Amino acid sequence: MIAPFDSSADAPHTGGMDDEAPPAGITTDEWAATPRTVRQFIRATLTVIEGQQQQIAQLHAHVANLEVRLNQHSQNSSKPPSSDPPSAPPRPARVPRGRKAGGQPGHLRHDRPDPDPDQIDHVRDHYPQVCPTCHDSLADMHRDACAVRTQYVWELPVVRPEISAHHYHTVCCPGCGNLVTADRPPDVPVGAFGSRTAAAVTILHGDYHLSDRMLPRLLHDFFGLPISLGSVVALQQTGSAALAPIYDAIHLAVQQQDRCNIDETSWKEAGKRRWLWTMVTAIATFFSVATSRNGPALRHLVGETYSGIVGSDRHRPYLKLVAGRHQLCWSHLNRNFQALVDRGGGLGIWGTDFLALSHLVFRLWHLFREGTIDRPTLQAALAPIQAAVHRLLSQGAGRCSLGLR
């Protein structure tokens, strides 16, 4: 707000604001000759204009950030492809590698092996009945004229539950007259279902990803097993308790590997938001559900003393890993580079250069995976690309801090 004017101070004077430097574009003599109230008005007006300019600059920056967020899609951010708007560019087609579809030359056929004779349950011999040429009867001709053609047919057996009845008898003690009922033997389960049923429920839910409500239907339709939703959940808990020592052993094994890939994603557990963490190694993959996606959850996953190489995206907790043992995911970097390209300007040129180098890295990696080049050749070819990346990083240092992930 502009302060009220002092009408008694119209004449120029040399005190107070006279000593202040004049605004840009006004000479010192012109400023000294300006009445005090006018100078006061000019100062207040310039203050208001400066504040408005700051607000406009903030709004411009806010609009620019909103436009960047609005233009995000699966190719320039971590958003999944299922969230792409209709305006998103089509996903790039795979680069043809000059190979025909189907099995490649030298590819071994995957034929179904013939069963062993002791595995065959039924044998049926089929003989022709009528000659298709002269229509003579062949019903009595059971002598083979050439090798017998054999067709093996695999069929699922008719499965019905195996039901055991355990009768717990109660007798009267002749010594004291007390009624004594037999105890449950250790090999008899507590509930109505045995260990094989518990194992089937556990693997169908955990490995084959059948829902809790679908499991009772499948067990009833295929095996005639009457089981409720509550029993399915209880058997899963039984299976989880039995697998706990194996789960801990896998966790310890992956923490002892020299390299791993780590990621996390949102998860629901009992209606509450959780985070599913995964640690992928050459020998095993470990999953863990945590209440957060921060540093403590990461340290629980990899351990406090992990000394291997960690591959990940640029989520904040990962940035605290030792730089020399932290490999950034190139697929995530590609999306970041594409986001820079989409921004245009100097950052767009910078992102284009990075994107070109990234395409070279992936091309070399595919050649290595196909067996066209060996690992020493791969490492030698990556050396100049690594140097080019360092040059681009040094050129772009201090340009901006986008915080892209």
C-alpha positions as CSV (number, residue, x, y, z in Angstrom):
1,M,0.0,0.0,0.0
2,I,1.3,3.5,-0.9
3,A,1.6,5.8,2.2
4,P,-0.4,9.0,2.3
5,F,1.3,12.1,1.0
6,D,2.5,15.0,3.1
7,S,1.0,18.0,1.3
8,S,3.1,20.4,3.3
9,A,6.3,19.0,1.7
10,D,5.9,20.0,-1.9
11,A,9.0,22.0,-2.2
12,P,12.4,20.3,-2.8
13,H,14.7,20.0,0.2
14,T,18.0,18.3,0.9
15,G,17.2,16.2,4.0
16,G,16.3,12.5,4.4
17,M,15.6,11.0,0.9
18,D,17.8,13.6,-0.8
19,D,20.8,11.5,0.0
20,E,19.3,8.4,-1.6
21,A,20.4,7.3,-5.0
22,P,17.8,8.1,-7.7
23,P,15.9,5.3,-9.5
24,A,17.4,4.1,-12.8
25,G,16.8,6.6,-15.7
26,I,16.7,9.7,-13.4
27,T,19.7,11.9,-12.9
28,T,20.8,13.1,-9.5
29,D,19.9,16.7,-10.3
30,E,16.5,15.7,-11.5
31,W,15.9,13.6,-8.4
32,A,17.0,16.5,-6.2
33,A,14.6,18.8,-7.9
34,T,11.7,16.4,-7.5
35,P,9.3,17.2,-4.6
36,R,9.5,14.9,-1.7
37,T,6.0,13.6,-2.0
38,V,6.6,12.8,-5.7
39,R,9.8,10.9,-4.8
40,Q,7.9,9.1,-2.1
41,F,5.2,8.1,-4.6
42,I,7.8,7.0,-7.2
43,R,9.6,4.9,-4.5
44,A,6.3,3.2,-3.5
45,T,5.3,2.6,-7.0
46,L,8.6,1.0,-7.9
47,T,8.3,-1.2,-4.8
48,V,4.9,-2.3,-5.9
49,I,6.1,-3.0,-9.5
50,E,9.1,-4.9,-8.2
51,G,6.9,-7.1,-6.1
52,Q,4.5,-7.7,-9.0
53,Q,7.5,-8.7,-11.2
54,Q,8.6,-11.2,-8.6
55,Q,5.1,-12.6,-8.5
56,I,5.0,-12.8,-12.3
57,A,8.4,-14.6,-12.3
58,Q,7.2,-17.1,-9.7
59,L,4.0,-17.7,-11.7
60,H,6.0,-18.2,-14.9
61,A,8.2,-20.8,-13.1
62,H,5.1,-22.5,-11.6
63,V,3.4,-22.6,-15.0
64,A,6.6,-24.1,-16.6
65,N,6.7,-26.8,-13.9
66,L,3.0,-27.6,-14.4
67,E,3.6,-27.9,-18.2
68,V,6.4,-30.2,-17.6
69,R,4.3,-32.4,-15.3
70,L,1.4,-32.2,-17.8
71,N,3.6,-33.4,-20.6
72,Q,5.0,-36.3,-18.6
73,H,4.5,-39.9,-19.9
74,S,6.1,-43.3,-19.7
75,Q,8.9,-42.3,-22.0
76,N,10.2,-39.3,-20.1
77,S,9.3,-40.1,-16.5
78,S,8.7,-43.0,-14.1
79,K,5.0,-43.1,-14.9
80,P,3.8,-46.5,-16.1
81,P,2.6,-46.9,-19.7
82,S,-0.9,-47.6,-18.5
83,S,-1.1,-44.0,-17.3
84,D,-0.2,-42.5,-20.7
85,P,-2.7,-39.9,-22.0
86,P,-4.0,-40.0,-25.5
87,S,-1.6,-37.2,-26.4
88,A,1.5,-39.2,-25.5
89,P,3.7,-40.1,-28.4
90,P,3.6,-43.8,-29.5
91,R,6.2,-46.0,-28.0
92,P,9.2,-46.5,-30.3
93,A,9.2,-49.7,-32.3
94,R,11.9,-52.2,-31.6
95,V,14.9,-51.9,-33.9
96,P,14.8,-54.9,-36.3
97,R,17.8,-57.1,-36.0
98,G,17.5,-58.8,-39.3
99,R,16.3,-62.1,-37.9
100,K,13.3,-64.1,-39.0
101,A,10.5,-64.9,-36.6
102,G,10.6,-68.2,-34.9
103,G,13.5,-70.5,-34.0
104,Q,16.9,-69.3,-35.1
105,P,19.4,-71.5,-37.0
106,G,21.1,-73.8,-34.5
107,H,18.2,-73.6,-32.0
108,L,17.6,-76.9,-30.4
109,R,14.1,-78.4,-30.8
110,H,12.0,-78.8,-27.7
111,D,10.3,-82.1,-28.4
112,R,8.2,-83.8,-25.8
113,P,10.1,-86.9,-24.7
114,D,8.4,-90.3,-25.0
115,P,7.3,-91.7,-21.7
116,D,9.0,-94.7,-20.1
117,P,7.2,-98.0,-20.5
118,D,6.4,-98.2,-16.8
119,Q,4.7,-94.8,-17.0
120,I,2.2,-95.9,-19.5
121,D,-1.1,-96.8,-17.8
122,H,-3.2,-97.9,-20.8
123,V,-2.3,-99.4,-24.2
124,R,-4.8,-99.7,-27.0
125,D,-4.1,-101.3,-30.4
126,H,-6.0,-99.9,-33.4
127,Y,-6.3,-101.9,-36.7
128,P,-7.8,-100.8,-40.0
129,Q,-11.3,-102.3,-40.7
130,V,-11.9,-101.6,-44.4
131,C,-9.5,-101.0,-47.3
132,P,-10.3,-97.5,-48.7
133,T,-9.3,-98.6,-52.2
134,C,-11.2,-101.9,-52.9
135,H,-13.4,-101.8,-49.7
136,D,-12.3,-105.4,-48.7
137,S,-12.7,-106.2,-45.0
138,L,-9.5,-106.1,-43.0
139,A,-11.1,-107.0,-39.6
140,D,-9.1,-110.3,-39.4
141,M,-5.7,-108.8,-40.6
142,H,-3.7,-108.3,-37.4
143,R,-0.2,-108.7,-38.9
144,D,1.9,-105.5,-39.2
145,A,3.2,-104.7,-42.6
146,C,5.6,-102.0,-41.4
147,A,6.6,-100.1,-38.2
148,V,3.8,-99.3,-35.8
149,R,2.9,-95.6,-35.5
150,T,2.5,-94.6,-31.8
151,Q,0.5,-91.7,-30.5
152,Y,1.0,-90.8,-26.8
153,V,-1.9,-89.0,-25.1
154,W,-1.4,-87.3,-21.7
155,E,-4.5,-86.8,-19.6
156,L,-5.1,-85.4,-16.2
157,P,-6.3,-88.0,-13.7
158,V,-9.7,-87.7,-12.0
159,V,-8.7,-86.3,-8.6
160,R,-10.8,-86.7,-5.5
161,P,-9.7,-85.6,-2.0
162,E,-8.1,-88.2,0.2
163,I,-10.1,-88.1,3.4
164,S,-8.9,-89.5,6.7
165,A,-11.2,-89.9,9.7
166,H,-9.5,-89.7,13.1
167,H,-11.6,-91.0,16.0
168,Y,-10.6,-89.8,19.4
169,H,-11.9,-92.3,21.9
170,T,-12.7,-91.5,25.5
171,V,-12.3,-94.2,28.2
172,C,-12.8,-94.4,31.9
173,C,-9.8,-94.8,34.0
174,P,-10.3,-97.9,36.3
175,G,-8.1,-96.4,39.0
176,C,-9.7,-93.0,39.6
177,G,-12.8,-93.1,37.3
178,N,-11.6,-90.1,35.3
179,L,-12.7,-89.8,31.7
180,V,-9.6,-89.6,29.4
181,T,-9.7,-88.7,25.7
182,A,-6.9,-89.6,23.3
183,D,-4.6,-86.8,22.3
184,R,-4.0,-85.8,18.6
185,P,-0.9,-87.5,17.3
186,P,1.9,-85.2,16.1
187,D,1.5,-86.3,12.4
188,V,-2.2,-85.2,12.4
189,P,-2.8,-81.6,11.4
190,V,-4.7,-79.3,13.8
191,G,-7.4,-78.4,11.3
192,A,-9.3,-80.1,8.5
193,F,-6.6,-79.9,5.9
194,G,-3.3,-81.7,5.5
195,S,0.2,-80.5,4.7
196,R,-0.1,-81.1,0.9
197,T,-3.3,-78.9,0.8
198,A,-1.5,-76.1,2.8
199,A,1.5,-76.3,0.4
200,A,-0.9,-76.2,-2.7
201,V,-2.7,-73.1,-1.3
202,T,0.6,-71.4,-0.5
203,I,2.1,-71.9,-4.0
204,L,-1.1,-71.2,-5.9
205,H,-1.4,-67.9,-4.1
206,G,2.2,-66.9,-3.8
207,D,3.7,-68.2,-7.1
208,Y,0.7,-68.4,-9.4
209,H,-0.9,-65.3,-8.0
210,L,-4.4,-66.6,-7.6
211,S,-6.6,-64.4,-5.4
212,D,-7.9,-65.6,-2.1
213,R,-11.5,-65.7,-3.5
214,M,-10.4,-67.6,-6.7
215,L,-8.5,-70.3,-4.7
216,P,-11.6,-72.0,-3.1
217,R,-13.3,-72.1,-6.5
218,L,-10.3,-73.8,-8.2
219,L,-9.8,-76.3,-5.4
220,H,-13.5,-77.2,-5.5
221,D,-13.8,-77.4,-9.3
222,F,-10.6,-79.3,-10.0
223,F,-10.2,-81.5,-6.9
224,G,-13.6,-81.5,-5.2
225,L,-12.1,-80.0,-2.1
226,P,-14.7,-78.2,0.1
227,I,-12.7,-75.2,1.5
228,S,-13.8,-71.8,2.7
229,L,-12.1,-68.4,2.2
230,G,-11.2,-68.3,5.8
231,S,-9.5,-71.7,5.6
232,V,-7.5,-70.5,2.6
233,V,-6.2,-67.5,4.5
234,A,-5.3,-69.7,7.5
235,L,-3.4,-72.1,5.4
236,Q,-1.5,-69.3,3.8
237,Q,-0.4,-68.2,7.3
238,T,0.6,-71.8,8.0
239,G,2.7,-71.9,4.8
240,S,4.3,-68.5,5.6
241,A,5.3,-69.7,9.1
242,A,6.8,-72.9,7.6
243,L,8.8,-70.9,5.0
244,A,10.1,-68.3,7.5
245,P,13.5,-70.0,7.9
246,I,14.0,-70.3,4.2
247,Y,12.9,-66.7,3.7
248,D,15.6,-65.5,6.2
249,A,18.2,-67.7,4.5
250,I,17.4,-66.1,1.1
251,H,17.7,-62.7,2.6
252,L,21.1,-63.5,4.0
253,A,22.2,-65.0,0.7
254,V,21.3,-62.0,-1.5
255,Q,23.1,-59.7,1.0
256,Q,26.3,-61.6,0.3
257,Q,26.3,-61.2,-3.4
258,D,28.7,-58.8,-5.2
259,R,26.0,-57.1,-7.2
260,C,22.2,-56.5,-7.1
261,N,19.4,-54.5,-8.5
262,I,16.9,-52.8,-6.1
263,D,13.5,-51.2,-6.6
264,E,10.4,-50.5,-4.7
265,T,6.7,-49.9,-5.5
266,S,3.5,-49.1,-3.7
267,W,1.7,-52.0,-2.0
268,K,-1.5,-52.6,-0.1
269,E,-1.7,-54.7,3.0
270,A,-4.8,-54.9,5.1
271,G,-6.1,-51.8,3.4
272,K,-3.1,-49.7,4.4
273,R,-0.4,-48.3,2.2
274,R,2.9,-50.2,2.2
275,W,6.0,-50.5,0.0
276,L,7.1,-53.7,-1.7
277,W,10.9,-53.8,-2.0
278,T,12.9,-56.2,-4.1
279,M,16.5,-57.1,-4.3
280,V,17.5,-59.1,-7.4
281,T,20.7,-61.0,-7.6
282,A,22.1,-63.8,-9.9
283,I,21.2,-66.5,-7.4
284,A,17.9,-65.4,-5.9
285,T,15.3,-62.5,-5.8
286,F,14.2,-61.3,-2.3
287,F,11.0,-59.4,-1.6
288,S,10.2,-57.4,1.5
289,V,7.1,-55.4,2.5
290,A,7.9,-52.2,4.5
291,T,5.9,-49.4,6.0
292,S,8.1,-46.8,4.1
293,R,10.4,-46.3,1.2
294,N,13.1,-44.4,3.0
295,G,16.6,-45.0,4.2
296,P,15.8,-47.4,7.1
297,A,13.8,-49.7,4.8
298,L,16.7,-49.7,2.3
299,R,19.3,-50.6,5.0
300,H,17.1,-53.4,6.2
301,L,16.9,-54.7,2.7
302,V,20.7,-54.6,1.8
303,G,22.1,-54.8,5.3
304,E,24.3,-52.3,7.1
305,T,27.6,-53.6,5.7
306,Y,26.7,-54.4,2.1
307,S,29.8,-53.8,-0.1
308,G,28.6,-54.9,-3.5
309,I,27.4,-52.9,-6.5
310,V,23.8,-51.7,-6.3
311,G,21.8,-50.9,-9.5
312,S,18.8,-48.6,-8.9
313,D,17.0,-45.5,-10.1
314,R,17.6,-42.1,-8.5
315,H,15.1,-42.3,-5.7
316,R,16.4,-40.2,-2.8
317,P,17.5,-42.9,-0.4
318,Y,19.7,-44.6,-3.1
319,L,21.7,-41.4,-3.5
320,K,23.3,-42.0,-0.1
321,L,24.9,-45.2,-1.4
322,V,28.7,-45.0,-2.0
323,A,29.0,-43.5,-5.5
324,G,31.7,-45.9,-6.6
325,R,29.3,-48.9,-5.9
326,H,26.1,-47.3,-7.2
327,Q,25.0,-48.0,-10.8
328,L,22.2,-45.9,-12.1
329,C,19.5,-47.7,-14.1
330,W,20.0,-46.7,-17.8
331,S,16.3,-47.1,-18.6
332,H,15.4,-44.5,-16.0
333,L,18.2,-42.2,-17.3
334,N,16.8,-42.6,-20.8
335,R,13.5,-41.2,-19.6
336,N,15.3,-38.4,-17.9
337,F,17.2,-37.5,-21.0
338,Q,13.9,-37.6,-23.0
339,A,12.4,-35.2,-20.5
340,L,15.3,-32.8,-21.1
341,V,14.8,-33.1,-24.9
342,D,11.1,-32.3,-24.5
343,R,11.9,-29.1,-22.6
344,G,13.9,-27.9,-25.6
345,G,16.5,-25.1,-25.6
346,G,20.0,-25.7,-24.2
347,L,18.8,-28.5,-21.9
348,G,17.2,-30.2,-24.9
349,I,20.5,-30.2,-26.8
350,W,22.2,-31.5,-23.7
351,G,19.6,-34.3,-23.3
352,T,19.9,-35.2,-27.0
353,D,23.6,-35.8,-26.7
354,F,23.1,-38.0,-23.6
355,L,20.3,-39.9,-25.4
356,A,22.6,-40.6,-28.3
357,L,25.3,-42.0,-26.0
358,S,22.7,-44.0,-24.2
359,H,21.5,-45.6,-27.4
360,L,25.2,-46.6,-28.1
361,V,25.4,-48.2,-24.7
362,F,22.3,-50.3,-25.2
363,R,23.4,-51.3,-28.7
364,L,26.7,-52.6,-27.4
365,W,25.0,-54.4,-24.5
366,H,22.7,-56.2,-27.0
367,L,25.7,-57.2,-29.1
368,F,27.3,-58.6,-25.9
369,R,24.1,-60.5,-24.9
370,E,23.8,-62.0,-28.4
371,G,27.4,-63.2,-28.2
372,T,28.5,-61.0,-31.1
373,I,31.2,-59.4,-28.9
374,D,32.9,-60.6,-25.7
375,R,33.2,-58.7,-22.4
376,P,36.7,-57.3,-23.1
377,T,35.5,-55.9,-26.4
378,L,32.4,-54.5,-24.6
379,Q,34.6,-52.8,-22.0
380,A,36.9,-51.3,-24.6
381,A,34.0,-50.0,-26.6
382,L,32.4,-48.4,-23.5
383,A,35.6,-46.5,-22.5
384,P,35.2,-43.6,-25.0
385,I,31.5,-43.4,-24.2
386,Q,32.3,-43.1,-20.5
387,A,34.7,-40.3,-21.3
388,A,32.0,-38.5,-23.4
389,V,29.5,-38.8,-20.5
390,H,32.0,-37.2,-18.1
391,R,32.6,-34.3,-20.5
392,L,28.9,-33.7,-20.9
393,L,28.4,-33.8,-17.1
394,S,31.2,-31.2,-16.6
395,Q,29.7,-29.0,-19.3
396,G,26.3,-29.2,-17.7
397,A,27.4,-28.8,-14.1
398,G,25.6,-26.0,-12.4
399,R,23.0,-25.5,-15.2
400,C,20.1,-26.6,-13.2
401,S,18.8,-29.1,-10.6
402,L,15.8,-30.8,-12.1
403,G,15.3,-33.5,-9.5
404,L,14.1,-35.9,-12.2
405,R,13.7,-39.6,-11.3
